Amino acid sequence: MLESSLMGIDLLYVARPAPAAAQSAAMRIIAEEALSSSCDVWLLHRPEDHELLDGVIIPSRKTGFIHEGALPLHMRPLPADIRCKAIHLSQVASGSESGLASGDLTVAEGSLQESEGNAYNCFARALDIHDDWEAIYISAMSFEAANRVANAYVSRLFGETSLPKEGRRDDRFLGAATPAGAVDFVPELTRGLKRYLIKGRAGSGKSTLLKRLAAEGLRRGYDVEVYHCGFDPNSIDMVIVRELGTAVFDSTAPHEYFPDRETDEIIDMYDLCIAPGTDELHADQLAPIQSGYASAMKEAIGHLAEARRLRNAIEQPAAEAVNMQEIADAARGWAAELLRNGANGLRTAPDGMA
């Protein structure tokens, strides 16, 4: 989903492999410099460790700084209209190689791959269980009622409005399962917005409603942010239309929120679209499904935590050898270059294009 975040970007600094902590520190400094220049920034968090960054985008300057490993294979090479500069952090400060002996490194990397594979297998098992969970509520769904709800909220959010332009769609993940459990940034993403919190059950039409709202916004020329479920990318968890000051999101576990702002409203898809008494009617069937799902997710998180421990052990010797002051000084220089791009219509032409 990185492609949409790079739409309109014409200058991208790509950091070649280096200790993750050093890369992330450089990106945070670039973000801070951009914010101090009154520029909005988009932070791309590393999926295997949400406390680290994989990239930072400065949309008003049409620039970004991204870890090379975050670029999926189908995006390499990058489009010709994006000017790239390779950033070799290893040349800025020593410590880009692991300090582990080769034999120990091989064992650690093998264990890391095994832990990651075990986590994915657990998530796959949980997804299968989740499908069974959804099926119970889909069978009790009134699709007529769901259509009425969708029509009502299309009318409520958009009325008769439209914009005389082509809408932009940005696809992102709402959150992720991390070694620390489920993590999302809903409060930050929805700050200052009118919020509709969707309640319901698995299979009660939450994602379908969000897809309908996203499609309608684009059709009317609005820029739409579409946030996918990290567990199932085909499912949508949140839609934001900033030009309307509105956010609509699935507010059930693992990203469960409750109204805490004066303008927050709830859309309860269970009450509106599911046959009354469905929870009670299927209680005996639901109990083992919910238990099995929770168990699979807990096991997956445990494997992710072990993977992080191994990854840190592999990178720690190299990270400790890095001179973070040199990284910070270099990052401020890169930030200045990135911020000059697009300012007053200027296009920076850096040396060292890759």
N, C-alpha and C positions, 0 to 999 in steps of 0.2 A: 504493500500500500504506500510505499515511499514515493512512487511516481507522482501522486497528486500533490504531495508536499513540495515537490521540486518544480511544479508547474510555474512558469514565469521566472524561475531562477536563471540568471545568465552568468553567474560566477560562483564556482563551488571549489572550496579548498577540501582536498581529500587526504586525510591523515593515514599514512602507511602504518603497518603493524608496530605497536609499541605497548608498554604496560597500560592496561585499561585505566588505572587510576590517574596516570599522567595525561592520557587523552581526555578523560572526563574533566580533570582539573582545568585543562586548557579551554575546553568548551564552556565551562561555567564562567571563566573569566571573560571570554568573548561575549557571552550572554549578558554579564553584568555591565560591560562596557557599552553594549548596545542599549540596554535599559537606561543607563545614565545619559545616553544621547536621545532619550525619549522615543526609542524605536521599540515596537512590539517584537517579541521573540517567540519562536516555537522550539520547545525542548523535546528532543527525541530520546526517550529513555531506553536503556539497554534491557531487553526482555529477560535475560538471565540474572540481572541484578539491577533492580529499578533505581537504586541509589547512584548508579553510574549513567553517564550520558553517551549516546551513540552519535548525536549530532545536534546542531543548533542552526535554525533558519532565521534570517532577518528579512522578512518579506518586503518591507518598504525599501530595502536596498537591493533586493533581488539577489541576495547572496546567502551562502551557507557554509558551514564547516562540518564535515561528516567523517566518521570512521569508515575506512575502506571496507571493513568486514560487514558493515551494515548494508552495503549495496548488493542486492540479489544478483545472481548470475545473469538473469535476463536483462539487467540494466547496464551490463558491461559490454562494450564501452558505452559511456553516457552519450546522450544525443549531441549532435554536432553544435547545436545552438547554446549548449552550456559550456562555458570556458572553465577549464579545470586547472588547478595548481596542486601538485603533489607536495604534501607536507611530511617531511621525514623527521619525526620527533626524536629518533635515535641520533640524529646529527645535532640536535639542540642540546640534548643531555644524555649522558651515558646510561646504560642499564636497560637496553632493549631485549637482551637475551636472558633466558631463564638461567638461574644459577644452579639448578639441579644437575647432578651427574647424568650422563646420557641414559644409563640404565634406569635410574630412578625416574627420569622424565618420561621414558617410554611406558613404565608401569603406571605412573600417575595419569598420563594422557589416556591410556587404555581404560583405567578405572573411571575417568571422567566421562568417556564415551558410553561406558556401561551404565553409569548413573543417569545420564541424559536419556539413553534408550529406555531404561526402566520407567522413567517419569513419563515419557511419551506413551508407553504401553498402558500405564495406569490411566492417563487421560483418555486414551482411546476406549478403555473399558468403561470409564465414567460416561463418555459420550453415548455409548450403546445403552447404558442404563437410563440416561437422560431421555433417549428416544422412547423408551418404554413408558417413562413418566409422562412425556408429552401426549402419548397416544391416548391415555386415559381421559385427559381433558379435551383433546380434539374430538373424541367421540361424543362428548357432552356439549360441544360448542354450537351456538346458534350463529351461523355465518350471516344470516340476515341481520341479526343484532350487531355483529361486528362491522358490517357494512354501514349500518346507521351511525355507529360511533365514529367510524372513519370520516363519513360525510360531514358529520356535525363538527368535528375538529378541523377539517379542511376549511369549512366555512368560518369557524371561530378564529383560526389563526390567520387566514389569508383574506377572508371577505371577498371583495371584488378587486383586490389590488394585484398589480403586476408591475414589473420593471422593464424598461425598453432596452434590455440587453440579454445576452446569453448567460445563464447562471453557471457558476463554477461549483464543482463537486469535489470536496476533499474527503478522502477515505482514510480513517485512522482506527486504531484499536482503542476501546474505552479504557481497558485496563489489562492486567495480566495476572496469571498465577505465578507467584515468585517464591523464592525460598522463605520469605516471611509471610506467605499466604497471599490472598487476593489483594491486589493494590489497584486503586483507580485515582483519578484526579478530577472527579465530578465537581467538588466544591470550587476548585480553581477555574475549571472550564466554564462553569455556569455563573460565575460572579457577576452580579449586576443584571442578570437576565430574569425575565418572567419564566417560571419553571412549572412544567406539568410532570408530576411524578406518576408513572404508570405502575399500578399494583396488579397482581394477578397470580397465575400459576404457570408452570411450564405448559406450553401448548395452548394458552388462552388468547393468543392473537396479539401479543405485545409487539413483537418484531414486525408482523404484517402491518400493523397500524403505523409504525415508524417508517417502514418502506413507502407506504402510501403518502405520508406527509413529505418525505424527502423528494419523491418523484413530483409531487405537486409544486413544491417550492422551486425546483429546477425548471419545471414547465412554465412557471410564471416569471422566470428571470432572476430569481434570488440565488445568492451564493449559499450553499448548503454544506454543513459539516456532518458527515455520516460516520458514526462511531460503531465499529463492529465488535461483536463478542470475541474476546481472545480465545475462548474455549471452542466456539463454532463460528468461524468468520462469515458464514452464510447468514448468520443471524445478526440483526441490528439492535444495539442497546441504547443509542442516543442519537438524536438529530438536533442540530443547532442552526437557527437562521438568525444570524446576528443583525441583519438589516431590519428584522422585526423585533429584535431584543428578546428572542424566545428560545427556550430549550425544552425538549420533551425527551424523557428518558425512562428506561426500565429501572424501577426503583425496588427491585427484589434482590435477595441474596444471590451472589456474594457482594453486590454493590447496592445494598439496601439503605435507603435514606427516608427520612420522614420530613414533613413540612416544618421548616424552621425559619421561614421568611414570610412576611405578611402577604405576599402575592402568590405564594406557592399553592398549587391545586393538585388534587389527586384524580387520576382516571383509573377506576377499578374495573379491570377487564373481567375479573371473576364475577363480580356482581352484575355487570352489564351484559355478559355474553355466555356465561356457563350455566347450565341447568342447576337450579337450587338443590342443595343436598349432595352434590357430587363428591365433596370431601368425605362426608360421612358414609356415603354409599360404598366408596372404594377404599375405606380406611385400612382394611386388612391387606389389600393389594398394594397400597401406597407405602405402608410401613417398611417392608423389606427393600423396596426400591429406594426410598430415601436413605435408609441405612447403608445399602450397598454403594450408593453414589457418594455419600459422605466418606465412607471408608476408602474408596478408590482415590478420591481427591486428597485425602489426608496422606495416603501412601505416596502419591505423586509429589506432594509438597516435600515430603521427607527425602525423596530422591533428588529433588532440586536443591535442597539444603546441602546434601552430601556433594552434589556437583559443584556448588559454590565453594565449599571447603576445599575441594581438590583444585579447583581453578585458582583460588587464592594461593594455595601452596605452590602451584606451578609458577605463578607470576610474582610472588612476594619477593624473592631475591632480586629480581630485576627492578621491581618497583622501589625497593629500598635504596638501590644504587642511583636512582634518578635525582637530579638536583632540581627540586620543585621551583626554586627561585628562578632558575634559567627558563623553565617551562612558562612560568607566570610572565616573565619579561617578554618572551617570544609571543605569547598569546596576546598580550596588549598590542604588540606590533601588528599581528595578523588582524586583530579587531579593527585597528585604525585603517588598514587597507580595505577590509570588507565594508566598513562604514562609509568610506569615500565613494564606493561604487553606488551609482544611482543617486547620489546627492547632487542636487541641482542639474540632473540630467547627465552627469558624468559617468563614464564606464571605465573602471580601473582595468589596466592591461598588465597583469603581473608577469614577472619573469618566471621561468621554471615551469612552464605549462606541461601537463602530462596527458 
